């Protein structure tokens, strides 16, 4: 079997090489096809969340990647900086080699290094909760994150995983348990 030796690369949206962008777009189209129902420029490449891409690459070949996002959310009259992980994937040919674990660990470390962060947030399918817990994420069952229409918000239908980053959030955790967090119209 051929040995693969990927390199870890971190890019801002503007720095992301076109070859990797095309591969990310291609994978998203296969896995999350509904993103492409109305456009060939899916929300995966919107820049409103200051995306940073954590990629494992070999030459022009993308093995595994994720996107780190940043968003300010107002909760109970106070602004909080949320960082999060989205669009986590490893191409099928490169699975079972620890690459997904590697990019999530690096993405999580990147988030922990951001001095302005209050929360880290990701949504996970139930089957992936244990995976993220092993990498330092807490499965939050007592906090409700809502989205969509601000007048009639809907709770997330996926499992909420968080890391309480700032001291002000860790010290006031019960404030977030007693009041739903409205994330906005869309997740990342």
TAQUI-V103389 format. One record per pair of residues at least 4 apart in sequence whose C-alpha atoms are under 7 Angstrom apart, sorted by the first residue. I is the first residue (numbers start at 1). GAP is how many residues later the second one is. Records with the same first field share a line. If there is no record, write none. Layout:
BEGIN
I = GAP ; GAP
END
This chain:
BEGIN
5 = 53
6 = 50 ; 51 ; 52
7 = 49 ; 50 ; 51
8 = 47 ; 48 ; 49
9 = 45 ; 46 ; 47
10 = 42 ; 43 ; 44 ; 45
11 = 4 ; 5 ; 41 ; 42 ; 43
12 = 4 ; 39 ; 40 ; 41
13 = 38 ; 39
16 = 4 ; 5
17 = 4
18 = 4
19 = 4 ; 41
20 = 4 ; 42
21 = 4
22 = 4
23 = 4 ; 39
24 = 4
25 = 4
26 = 4
27 = 4
28 = 4 ; 5
29 = 4 ; 7
35 = 7 ; 8
36 = 4 ; 6
41 = 4
47 = 4
49 = 20 ; 21 ; 22
50 = 19 ; 20
51 = 16 ; 17 ; 18
52 = 15 ; 16 ; 17
53 = 12 ; 13 ; 14 ; 15
54 = 11 ; 12 ; 13 ; 49 ; 53
55 = 7 ; 9 ; 10 ; 11 ; 48
56 = 6 ; 7 ; 8 ; 9
57 = 4 ; 5 ; 6
58 = 4
63 = 27 ; 28 ; 31
64 = 25 ; 26 ; 27 ; 35 ; 36
65 = 23 ; 24 ; 25 ; 38
66 = 19 ; 20 ; 21 ; 22 ; 23 ; 37
67 = 18 ; 19 ; 20 ; 21
68 = 15 ; 16 ; 17 ; 18 ; 39
69 = 14 ; 15 ; 16
70 = 12 ; 13 ; 14
71 = 10 ; 11 ; 12
72 = 7 ; 8 ; 9 ; 10
73 = 6 ; 7 ; 8 ; 9 ; 110
74 = 4 ; 5 ; 6
75 = 4 ; 106
80 = 38
81 = 35 ; 36 ; 37 ; 38
82 = 35 ; 36 ; 37 ; 38 ; 39
83 = 28 ; 34 ; 36 ; 37 ; 38
84 = 36 ; 37 ; 38
85 = 36 ; 37
86 = 36 ; 102
89 = 11
90 = 4 ; 5 ; 9 ; 10
91 = 4
95 = 4
98 = 4
99 = 4
100 = 4
101 = 4
102 = 4
103 = 4
104 = 4
105 = 4 ; 30
106 = 4
107 = 4
108 = 4
109 = 4
110 = 4
112 = 53
117 = 48 ; 49
118 = 46 ; 47 ; 48 ; 51
119 = 43 ; 44 ; 45 ; 46
120 = 42 ; 43 ; 44 ; 45
121 = 40 ; 41 ; 42
122 = 38 ; 39 ; 40
123 = 35 ; 36 ; 37 ; 38
124 = 4 ; 5 ; 34 ; 35 ; 36
125 = 4 ; 33 ; 34
126 = 33
128 = 4
129 = 4 ; 10
130 = 4
131 = 4
132 = 4 ; 5
133 = 4 ; 5 ; 6
137 = 24 ; 25 ; 26
138 = 23 ; 24 ; 25
139 = 21 ; 22 ; 23
140 = 20 ; 21 ; 22
142 = 35
143 = 33 ; 34 ; 37
144 = 11 ; 36 ; 37
145 = 10 ; 11 ; 35 ; 36 ; 37 ; 38
146 = 7 ; 8 ; 9 ; 10 ; 34 ; 35 ; 36 ; 37
147 = 6 ; 7 ; 8 ; 9 ; 35 ; 36 ; 37 ; 38 ; 39
148 = 5 ; 6 ; 36 ; 37 ; 38
149 = 4 ; 36
164 = 5 ; 6
166 = 4
167 = 4
168 = 4
169 = 4
173 = 4
174 = 4
175 = 4
176 = 4 ; 5
END
